[in-house]
Amino acid sequence: MKEITLRIPEEKLEFIMELIKQLDLEVAGSNEIPEEHKEIVRQRIQNSDSSKLLSWAEVRKDLKYNGF
């Protein structure tokens, strides 16, 4: 069995999902983020100390490519 990933415009999602259903195709999971996970992130953002945060440029300097 082949597996593919699709990027579907929001306005065509309903049509595509109906087509998948009609063709009796398997939908492998969802990339929707559960609301409780979103809430955890919101709380962490709210409780973070922005003076301790690093910019992307600072973090990127410290990243090293290990060939993986």
PLY file of the C-alpha trace (Angstrom):
ply
format ascii 1.0
element vertex 68
property float x
property float y
property float z
element edge 67
property int vertex1
property int vertex2
end_header
0.00 0.00 0.00
1.28 3.49 -0.86
1.07 6.40 1.55
0.88 10.04 0.49
0.60 13.39 2.21
-1.68 16.07 0.76
-1.80 19.80 1.31
-5.40 20.76 0.69
-6.79 24.29 0.50
-9.32 24.84 3.27
-12.13 25.50 0.79
-11.61 22.06 -0.84
-11.18 20.00 2.34
-14.81 18.95 2.63
-14.87 17.77 -1.00
-11.61 15.82 -0.64
-12.73 14.17 2.60
-16.00 13.10 0.95
-14.04 11.70 -1.99
-11.78 9.74 0.37
-14.86 8.38 2.13
-16.53 7.39 -1.17
-13.37 5.61 -2.35
-13.14 3.80 1.00
-9.57 5.02 1.53
-7.83 4.96 4.88
-7.05 8.26 6.62
-3.92 7.85 8.71
-4.30 10.14 11.69
-4.73 13.84 11.90
-2.33 16.69 12.26
-4.80 18.67 14.31
-3.35 19.88 17.59
-5.59 19.00 20.54
-6.99 22.01 22.38
-5.44 20.88 25.67
-1.98 20.96 24.04
-2.63 24.45 22.72
-3.64 25.54 26.22
-0.39 24.19 27.69
1.60 26.21 25.16
-0.46 29.34 25.91
0.24 28.92 29.63
3.95 28.43 29.03
4.09 31.56 26.87
2.21 33.54 29.49
4.50 32.31 32.29
7.76 32.76 30.38
10.28 35.47 31.20
11.01 37.22 27.91
14.29 38.55 29.29
15.60 34.97 29.35
14.61 34.13 25.77
17.14 33.85 22.95
16.69 35.11 19.43
16.66 32.65 16.53
20.01 34.07 15.36
21.55 33.31 18.76
20.17 29.78 18.86
21.15 29.06 15.26
24.81 29.90 16.03
24.87 27.08 18.59
23.28 24.45 16.37
25.63 21.97 14.77
24.89 19.62 11.90
25.71 16.02 12.89
25.09 14.46 9.50
21.71 12.89 10.25
0 1
1 2
2 3
3 4
4 5
5 6
6 7
7 8
8 9
9 10
10 11
11 12
12 13
13 14
14 15
15 16
16 17
17 18
18 19
19 20
20 21
21 22
22 23
23 24
24 25
25 26
26 27
27 28
28 29
29 30
30 31
31 32
32 33
33 34
34 35
35 36
36 37
37 38
38 39
39 40
40 41
41 42
42 43
43 44
44 45
45 46
46 47
47 48
48 49
49 50
50 51
51 52
52 53
53 54
54 55
55 56
56 57
57 58
58 59
59 60
60 61
61 62
62 63
63 64
64 65
65 66
66 67
